[in-house]
Amino acid sequence: MFKRQSSVAAVAIIAVVASLGVPSIASAAPASPRVVHKVGTGSYQVTGTGSGLPASIATEIRRDAGPEEGLAATAAAPAGADRSLAPARHTPGTSKAAGARGTVHTNPRLLRSFDGLNHRDQRTANNGNQFSLEPPDQALCVGGGYVVEAVNDAFRVRNPDGSPRTGVVDLNTFYGYPPAINRTTGVYGPVITDPTCLYDPTTRHFFLVVLTLEATAEGDFTGANHLDIAVTANPTGSWDIYRLDVTDDGSNGTPVHPNCPCIGDYPHIGVDANGFYITTNEYSFFGTEYNSAQIYAFSKRALARGDADVLVTQLDTTAADQGRNGFTVWPAQSPSTRDFERGQNGTAYFLSSNAAEEATGTQDYVSTSIVTWSLTNTRSLDSARPDVRLQDTRVGVRRYSLPPLSNQKPGPVPLAECLNSDPCATLLLGAPDPFKPEVESPLDSNDTRMQQVTYADGKLYGALDTAVTVGGATKAGIGWYIVRPQIRHGVLAAGLVAQGQLGLAGNNLTYPAIGINAAGHGVMSFTLVGDGYYPSAAYSAFDGRTGAGPIYLAKAGAGPQDGFSGYKAFGNPPRPRWGDYGATAVDGATIWVAAEYIAQRCTLAEYQSAPFGSCGGTRTALANWATRISQIRP
């Protein structure tokens, strides 16, 4: 049954050009392949739900990043995941999103839309032996009649009609670890973060990857961290689990990189005809130094077969982009097997941006180029001697820059109101909030890193967050790109087919993810929030030739985001979290999209009613994020 869509007028610019980038071969040769072992199996076992009532504030929020002040603060050096060197937000140089919207050759129809996992699901999983976490870092993969969603730190398998196969599973239990925190004994487990997943059309297997940070029983990080790779043909059954060390300090066969032990932050995954690829951003674990993006290449067939030992080739992108380090080099996915590039004995493609301090070494956060990457001879990944070659080339684009924080439509924020009331704050924190008054927080709009990448019909599709000028104001918007890569005589070149910037006056568009089907039709998913909207799940029509079109609502937000990361009581200055990414998944002709939004609202009186902070079971005391999953026929 089709559902009626609300169209929202948008401003977009489209440019069609045919310039070719200047190639540069990555400076670092791949490290010698090393062996990754299968360490066991995971399974979809529900362990029960907790009450969701806040525990002691000292153990309710995992203290990963060491905020300077606040009741949840520590004096620790930077550690943990979700790294960025982006400075405090200001009004940067912008590109003006103005002019007529280009014609698009799709008419997307919203086939179905339903709520995915929310913060209460996450916090109450595994009998409540979880932390309160923001943001969700939503992952989505679809295939074989299954819809798989993962967030920090839980996942669920659904039928295509949205009905759940079973309950919510916490990721610690799934990957075979102790609970994130045992609320009976107070013992801490490993920290799992940054879930990402895909369904591979060749092997017909699901791949689910997380970053795991080892910790002592008291919760102190050890510096050891690894990527856990789960693979299965049946997501409700048994998954094979592989573990890849990413400390890069010489441990377990890793190379020795500067400033390590390091963390393999922000992992994302892709496939081509032969390989399975994970990329990370490598930061010093206990320091602030950034090294470069790392690329890990596996035989996807070896992983799908469940081989006990699988070779992995690591490629370091230090100084690869004309002397700049790679940053968030996102590997492409393809909607069908016929879209894979089989030239050069198999080629995988990636996109990245180069405005961030991680790439430039400066805080300008402005660029007029993106970077196309190719990994050739990927068929060799199936052999005992993998021999792949990495190249990159810049592609000139319109100026993009660091987006400002995203304002929200004003509404009830009962957590903030509780913190401003000494009796309520004392009930929640054990003491009044010394930093009151708290106010409705803005949302993080990401930095300028590339988001999900698709390769279809010989073209790469990607998008990023940028500042745009709409309605005479600087807002968070989206820059999108269609690139045609070519390898001639062994040298990579890339032409810009189309580009544009999408914005909406008085509002913000953040965390884009583009999905394109084999026919070249698609959608771009994102969060819409601002003067006229609470955080909402939205999308635009997207055509493989001319790009983004009108904006549609999959589901309007019901109220403001009202989570702990936006308030001074839990870290001063606060770091309001949102994202850190959305997702799309192609299933035949249709495209599934996943975005964060707010599904509830309540008053302070409802918040204070028993059970405290739950607002009738729609949230927890410390957060109210939700996710939305939609199926669209472009």
Secondary structure, 3 states (H helix, E strand, C coil): CCCCCCEECCEEEEECCCCECCEEECCCCCCCCEEEEEEEEEECCCCCECCCCCCCHHHHCCCCCCCCECCCCCCCCCCCCCCCCCCCCCCCCCEECCCCCCCCCCCCEEEEEEEEEEHHHHHHEHHHCCCCCCCCCCEEEEECCEEEEEECCEEEEECCCCCECCCCEEHHHHCCCCCCECCCCCCECCEEEEEEEEEECCCCEEEEEEEEEEECCCCCEEEEEEEEEEEECCCCCEEEEEEEECCCECHHHCCECCCCCEEEEEEEEEECCCEEEEEEEEEECCCCCEEEEEEEEEEHHHHHHCCCEEEEEEEECCCCECCECCCCCEEEECCCHHHCECHHHCEEEEEEECCCHHHHCCCCCEEEEEEEEEEECHHHHHCCCCCCEEEEEEEEEEEEECCCCECCCCCCCHHHHHHCCHHHHHHHHCCCCCCCCCCCCCECCCCCCECCEEEECCEEEEEEEEEEEECCEEEEEEEEEEEEEEEECCEEEEEEEEEEEEECCCEEEEEEEEEECCCCEEEEEEEEEECCEEEEEEEEEEECCCEEEEEEEEECCCCCCCCHHHCHHHCECCCCCCCCCCEEEEECCEEEEEEEECCCCCCHHHHHCCCCCCCCCCCCCCCCCEEEEEEEEC
